Amino acid sequence: MTAGRDRHWGVLGVPSSRAAHWPGLEKGPAALRAAGLVDALAAAGASVTDHGDRPVARWRAPGTPRRDPAGARLPAPHDVDGVAEVLRGARDALAGVLAAGETPLVLGGECTLAIPLVAAAVAAHGDVGLVYVDGGQDLQLPADHPEEPILDSMGVAHLLGLPGTVDALAGLGPRRPLLDADALCFLGFADDDEDVHDLVPSPRIPAADVAADPDGAAARALAAVTGRGGRPFVVHVDVDVLDALLLPGADVPQYGRGLTLDVLVAVLEPLVADPLLAGVTLVEHNPDHDPDGLSARRLVAVLAPVLAARRQP
């Protein structure tokens, strides 16, 4: 694996909101493209192949919920079949990107896109770590949230194969669980810890700690996910890690608690430049929350140089 300008990015859009709370995220890849992401990467010196977008998959209203004999709603996540179809297609397309020797850059779409990226990377590399740069941890379990059975908030739980997760997602890759808890680091979250059953002993670096020392946070995350043997890793970036008062656009915004754009850049630079990086997701930008496209253009302006930068190994 190589770093910086020696890396060849393979850009793949997955325009889906099927796992989300509502429509909008299916427009995210097109908005990032319209903001000039691919051209900005090339202009910043990155080597890029654009693989285009997967078919659009828009959120659809839930049907009648399943209920037990007493009338209580059963913990069945919304639209499992539709979400699984999207993720299988993304996994197979990403396998092709990796087989071509490219580093995937996945434009979403929802947080569940971390699942096919990890699945494809595990198939290619045998084992991977994950730095989860997100305003939350996506560890919710279906049984705990029958009132809000949204798979977008359950992606990491499925990567880890936690109890009650659904086979169609947890079994998406060549092994189960796809990810070990000791190869995972949560970075930048502002919500309360979602590991309510104490099942996930992964390192956690909250937003306040990242803001205080971005370089130190990145170093801790790298040490956690690469391990002693130099394990490849992927980075998941949800734009809801940012303070939505300063940069609107996240599908589920955080007000006054997220990172600034400068801090996000500072913590991503050493992660993206590391030669063990095996892929990146950039997800959860909802253009309905950014109608003039200003936030998308600001994201592109600051992230393209980060993705193109070179750091000596």
TORGU-567774 format. One record per residue (C-alpha): chain; x, y, z. Coordinates in nm, 2 decimals, always signed. Layout:
BEGIN
cadena  X  Y  Z
A  X  Y  Z
...
***
This chain:
BEGIN
cadena  X  Y  Z
A  +0.00  +0.00  +0.00
A  +0.12  +0.35  -0.07
A  +0.05  +0.70  +0.06
A  -0.06  +1.03  -0.07
A  -0.01  +1.11  -0.43
A  +0.12  +0.75  -0.49
A  -0.23  +0.63  -0.41
A  -0.49  +0.59  -0.68
A  -0.84  +0.67  -0.57
A  -1.14  +0.48  -0.71
A  -1.45  +0.70  -0.66
A  -1.78  +0.52  -0.63
A  -2.11  +0.69  -0.55
A  -2.39  +0.49  -0.37
A  -2.69  +0.72  -0.39
A  -2.92  +0.56  -0.13
A  -3.14  +0.67  +0.15
A  -3.31  +0.33  +0.20
A  -3.15  +0.29  +0.55
A  -3.22  +0.64  +0.66
A  -3.48  +0.83  +0.86
A  -3.62  +1.00  +0.55
A  -3.54  +1.09  +0.19
A  -3.26  +1.32  +0.08
A  -2.94  +1.12  +0.12
A  -2.98  +0.96  -0.22
A  -2.89  +1.30  -0.36
A  -2.56  +1.32  -0.17
A  -2.32  +1.18  -0.43
A  -2.46  +1.40  -0.70
A  -2.43  +1.70  -0.48
A  -2.06  +1.63  -0.40
A  -1.99  +1.57  -0.77
A  -2.17  +1.90  -0.86
A  -1.95  +2.07  -0.60
A  -1.65  +1.95  -0.80
A  -1.51  +1.67  -0.58
A  -1.36  +1.46  -0.86
A  -1.20  +1.75  -1.04
A  -1.08  +1.90  -0.72
A  -0.90  +1.58  -0.63
A  -0.73  +1.58  -0.96
A  -0.64  +1.95  -0.94
A  -0.49  +1.88  -0.59
A  -0.26  +1.62  -0.74
A  -0.45  +1.30  -0.67
A  -0.47  +1.01  -0.91
A  -0.84  +0.93  -0.96
A  -1.07  +0.69  -1.15
A  -1.44  +0.78  -1.13
A  -1.65  +0.47  -1.13
A  -1.97  +0.66  -1.14
A  -2.28  +0.60  -0.92
A  -2.48  +0.29  -0.83
A  -2.85  +0.31  -0.91
A  -3.05  +0.56  -0.70
A  -3.23  +0.39  -0.41
A  -3.47  +0.63  -0.24
A  -3.62  +0.58  +0.11
A  -3.97  +0.44  +0.11
A  -4.23  +0.46  +0.38
A  -4.26  +0.16  +0.61
A  -4.55  -0.08  +0.59
A  -4.75  -0.21  +0.88
A  -4.51  -0.29  +1.16
A  -4.49  -0.65  +1.29
A  -4.65  -0.70  +1.63
A  -4.66  -0.97  +1.89
A  -4.98  -1.13  +2.01
A  -5.01  -0.86  +2.29
A  -4.99  -0.58  +2.03
A  -4.63  -0.47  +2.11
A  -4.42  -0.37  +1.81
A  -4.16  -0.63  +1.72
A  -3.79  -0.52  +1.68
A  -3.78  -0.55  +1.30
A  -3.56  -0.29  +1.13
A  -3.72  -0.09  +0.84
A  -3.67  -0.21  +0.48
A  -3.41  -0.48  +0.55
A  -3.45  -0.63  +0.20
A  -3.41  -0.30  +0.02
A  -3.11  -0.20  +0.23
A  -2.94  -0.53  +0.18
A  -2.99  -0.51  -0.19
A  -2.81  -0.17  -0.20
A  -2.53  -0.30  +0.02
A  -2.47  -0.61  -0.18
A  -2.44  -0.41  -0.50
A  -2.20  -0.17  -0.33
A  -1.99  -0.46  -0.19
A  -1.95  -0.62  -0.54
A  -1.87  -0.29  -0.71
A  -1.61  -0.21  -0.44
A  -1.45  -0.56  -0.49
A  -1.38  -0.45  -0.84
A  -1.23  -0.12  -0.73
A  -1.00  -0.30  -0.49
A  -0.91  -0.57  -0.75
A  -0.80  -0.29  -0.98
A  -0.54  -0.18  -0.72
A  -0.74  +0.14  -0.63
A  -0.82  +0.28  -0.29
A  -1.20  +0.32  -0.27
A  -1.36  +0.65  -0.19
A  -1.73  +0.58  -0.13
A  -1.97  +0.87  -0.16
A  -2.30  +0.83  +0.01
A  -2.56  +0.78  +0.10
A  -2.60  +0.64  +0.46
A  -2.36  +0.52  +0.73
A  -2.45  +0.16  +0.64
A  -2.21  +0.20  +0.35
A  -1.93  +0.12  +0.60
A  -2.05  -0.24  +0.59
A  -1.99  -0.31  +0.22
A  -1.66  -0.12  +0.23
A  -1.54  -0.33  +0.53
A  -1.67  -0.65  +0.36
A  -1.49  -0.58  +0.04
A  -1.17  -0.48  +0.22
A  -1.17  -0.79  +0.44
A  -1.21  -1.01  +0.12
A  -0.92  -0.83  -0.04
A  -0.68  -0.80  +0.26
A  -0.79  -1.07  +0.51
A  -0.84  -0.83  +0.80
A  -0.91  -0.46  +0.84
A  -0.95  -0.20  +1.11
A  -1.20  +0.09  +1.11
A  -1.17  +0.45  +1.23
A  -1.53  +0.56  +1.27
A  -1.54  +0.94  +1.24
A  -1.90  +1.01  +1.32
A  -2.12  +1.22  +1.55
A  -2.26  +0.89  +1.69
A  -2.15  +0.53  +1.72
A  -2.43  +0.35  +1.53
A  -2.44  +0.07  +1.79
A  -2.82  +0.06  +1.83
A  -2.98  -0.28  +1.84
A  -3.32  -0.37  +1.69
A  -3.46  -0.50  +2.02
A  -3.37  -0.18  +2.20
A  -3.54  +0.05  +1.95
A  -3.86  -0.10  +1.81
A  -4.00  +0.26  +1.80
A  -3.73  +0.37  +1.56
A  -3.60  +0.07  +1.37
A  -3.36  +0.26  +1.14
A  -3.07  +0.06  +1.01
A  -2.87  +0.38  +0.96
A  -2.81  +0.39  +1.33
A  -2.72  +0.02  +1.35
A  -2.43  -0.02  +1.10
A  -2.14  -0.07  +1.34
A  -2.36  -0.32  +1.55
A  -2.39  -0.52  +1.23
A  -2.02  -0.50  +1.15
A  -1.95  -0.64  +1.50
A  -2.23  -0.90  +1.47
A  -2.39  -0.80  +1.79
A  -2.69  -0.99  +1.93
A  -3.01  -0.93  +1.74
A  -2.86  -0.79  +1.43
A  -3.00  -0.92  +1.10
A  -2.83  -1.18  +0.89
A  -2.87  -0.99  +0.56
A  -2.64  -0.72  +0.68
A  -2.42  -0.89  +0.95
A  -2.35  -1.17  +0.70
A  -2.26  -0.95  +0.41
A  -1.89  -1.04  +0.40
A  -1.65  -1.33  +0.40
A  -1.65  -1.37  +0.77
A  -1.88  -1.30  +1.07
A  -1.83  -1.08  +1.25
A  -1.67  -0.87  +0.98
A  -1.49  -0.65  +1.23
A  -1.33  -0.72  +1.57
A  -1.39  -0.47  +1.85
A  -1.02  -0.43  +1.91
A  -0.97  -0.32  +1.54
A  -1.23  -0.04  +1.58
A  -1.19  +0.32  +1.71
A  -1.47  +0.57  +1.75
A  -1.35  +0.92  +1.69
A  -1.53  +1.26  +1.72
A  -1.87  +1.15  +1.86
A  -2.07  +1.40  +2.06
A  -2.36  +1.18  +2.15
A  -2.37  +0.97  +2.46
A  -2.20  +0.63  +2.45
A  -2.44  +0.40  +2.27
A  -2.29  +0.07  +2.40
A  -2.57  +0.04  +2.66
A  -2.50  -0.33  +2.71
A  -2.13  -0.29  +2.74
A  -2.06  -0.53  +2.45
A  -1.80  -0.32  +2.26
A  -1.46  -0.26  +2.44
A  -1.33  -0.04  +2.16
A  -1.13  +0.29  +2.21
A  -1.35  +0.60  +2.21
A  -1.22  +0.95  +2.15
A  -1.50  +1.20  +2.19
A  -1.53  +1.53  +2.01
A  -1.39  +1.74  +2.29
A  -1.07  +1.53  +2.30
A  -1.03  +1.55  +1.92
A  -1.08  +1.93  +1.93
A  -0.82  +1.96  +2.20
A  -0.55  +1.75  +2.03
A  -0.63  +1.64  +1.67
A  -0.29  +1.50  +1.60
A  -0.29  +1.31  +1.93
A  -0.64  +1.17  +1.86
A  -0.53  +1.05  +1.51
A  -0.22  +0.88  +1.66
A  -0.43  +0.70  +1.92
A  -0.68  +0.59  +1.65
A  -0.41  +0.46  +1.42
A  -0.24  +0.27  +1.70
A  -0.57  +0.11  +1.79
A  -0.68  +0.00  +1.45
A  -0.36  -0.10  +1.28
A  -0.23  -0.31  +1.57
A  +0.12  -0.45  +1.60
A  +0.11  -0.63  +1.27
A  +0.03  -0.33  +1.05
A  -0.33  -0.41  +0.98
A  -0.49  -0.22  +0.69
A  -0.77  +0.01  +0.79
A  -1.06  +0.21  +0.65
A  -1.19  +0.55  +0.76
A  -1.56  +0.63  +0.78
A  -1.65  +1.00  +0.77
A  -2.01  +1.11  +0.85
A  -2.05  +1.48  +0.80
A  -2.27  +1.48  +1.12
A  -1.94  +1.48  +1.31
A  -1.93  +1.86  +1.22
A  -2.12  +2.13  +1.41
A  -2.42  +2.19  +1.19
A  -2.44  +2.55  +1.31
A  -2.11  +2.62  +1.13
A  -2.16  +2.38  +0.83
A  -2.52  +2.28  +0.76
A  -2.59  +1.97  +0.55
A  -2.58  +1.66  +0.78
A  -2.88  +1.44  +0.76
A  -2.92  +1.43  +1.14
A  -2.75  +1.75  +1.25
A  -2.56  +1.82  +1.58
A  -2.58  +2.18  +1.70
A  -2.30  +2.33  +1.90
A  -2.14  +1.99  +1.98
A  -1.96  +1.88  +1.67
A  -1.62  +1.95  +1.53
A  -1.52  +2.25  +1.33
A  -1.41  +2.19  +0.97
A  -1.05  +2.29  +1.06
A  -1.04  +2.02  +1.33
A  -1.18  +1.76  +1.10
A  -0.91  +1.84  +0.85
A  -0.64  +1.82  +1.11
A  -0.75  +1.48  +1.24
A  -0.81  +1.33  +0.89
A  -0.47  +1.44  +0.75
A  -0.26  +1.18  +0.93
A  -0.52  +0.91  +0.89
A  -0.56  +0.95  +0.51
A  -0.18  +0.99  +0.45
A  -0.10  +0.66  +0.63
A  +0.02  +0.39  +0.38
A  -0.21  +0.13  +0.55
A  -0.52  +0.32  +0.45
A  -0.75  +0.09  +0.25
A  -1.06  +0.30  +0.18
A  -1.27  +0.59  +0.29
A  -1.65  +0.66  +0.31
A  -1.78  +1.01  +0.29
A  -2.15  +1.00  +0.38
A  -2.47  +1.16  +0.52
A  -2.46  +1.49  +0.33
A  -2.82  +1.57  +0.27
A  -2.86  +1.84  +0.00
A  -3.21  +1.91  +0.12
A  -3.03  +2.07  +0.42
A  -2.79  +2.26  +0.20
A  -3.01  +2.40  -0.08
A  -2.76  +2.65  -0.21
A  -2.48  +2.39  -0.22
A  -2.25  +2.61  -0.01
A  -2.17  +2.34  +0.25
A  -2.09  +2.08  -0.02
A  -1.85  +2.33  -0.19
A  -1.68  +2.40  +0.14
A  -1.64  +2.03  +0.21
A  -1.49  +1.97  -0.13
A  -1.25  +2.27  -0.09
A  -1.10  +2.14  +0.23
A  -1.12  +1.76  +0.19
A  -0.98  +1.73  -0.17
A  -0.63  +1.85  -0.06
A  -0.64  +1.62  +0.24
A  -0.72  +1.32  +0.02
A  -0.45  +1.42  -0.23
A  -0.18  +1.51  +0.02
A  +0.14  +1.31  +0.06
A  +0.31  +1.23  +0.38
A  +0.64  +1.04  +0.39
A  +0.61  +0.69  +0.54
***
